[in-house]
Amino acid sequence: MHKKIGNLLVFVFTIITILHVQASKEEKLESSDMTLPDALVWVSASNPSVTNVSITFPKVIPTQTAETLLAELLKETGWAAVNIQIISDEPSADNPNPMTSIEFASQQLIFTEDGGFLLEPFIKAFRSFKKLQILIITSPDFEYEGVGNFENKYINMVMKSSQGSYNFFIDIINPNFTDLGFPKIEQLDKNADNKTTTAYSLILLISVIIAILVFILTKKYIKQTHKHK
């Protein structure tokens, strides 16, 4: 019985290791294809009464430029902002790559009535950048029904999502637009979830099943041991 349990655990460990390596390879492959965005917009929308926004630039930009970008964003969204902070790092030996960030909160929400996000105002406000990334964090039970992957003569947008997290990678092809022409409602392709999430879910499922099997076999072994005493 010891040998059976030992063989089973070796088998499980081998499967989990293979899946973990495969998931890591896929994650590295995907990350290697992604270049650093010119502006990273992080939106925390999990609180139903307030939206927290943080915009980070990979280099220091003038405070006046940051203020202009924020004013443009608030104009496009129609939001009122509070707790505004514009922070620029000081270059130092410990921080050779200083950055600028804009942070604020708003009582207005990023959700639209048709189950999507107010993406277009953010894209319009930051259209002067070639690469834009918008990461929106929601409550786990939120079901997104807005635009996902999208391409026209102005932008190319790719969405990657997992439960409660929606990541939009946007390349600005032509900034001279007034309307992107997003469809009103577009159901998410459930099969388009990223492969890394699927692999880790499979690892978790196998781990639970194996734990149950090991528990059952161990229990049987203990009973048999007591019978022989």
ZITA-V393811 format. One record per run of one state. SS is the DSSP state (hx for helix, st for strand, lp for the rest). FROM is the first residue (numbers start at 1). TO is the last residue. If there is no record, write none. Layout:
ss:SS from:FROM to:TO
ss:SS from:FROM to:TO
This chain:
ss:lp from:1 to:1
ss:hx from:2 to:33
ss:lp from:34 to:38
ss:st from:39 to:44
ss:lp from:45 to:50
ss:st from:51 to:57
ss:lp from:58 to:62
ss:hx from:63 to:77
ss:lp from:78 to:81
ss:st from:82 to:88
ss:lp from:89 to:99
ss:st from:100 to:106
ss:lp from:107 to:110
ss:st from:111 to:111
ss:lp from:112 to:116
ss:st from:117 to:117
ss:lp from:118 to:118
ss:hx from:119 to:125
ss:lp from:126 to:130
ss:st from:131 to:137
ss:lp from:138 to:149
ss:st from:150 to:151
ss:lp from:152 to:154
ss:st from:155 to:162
ss:lp from:163 to:164
ss:st from:165 to:172
ss:lp from:173 to:189
ss:hx from:190 to:192
ss:lp from:193 to:194
ss:hx from:195 to:228
ss:lp from:229 to:229
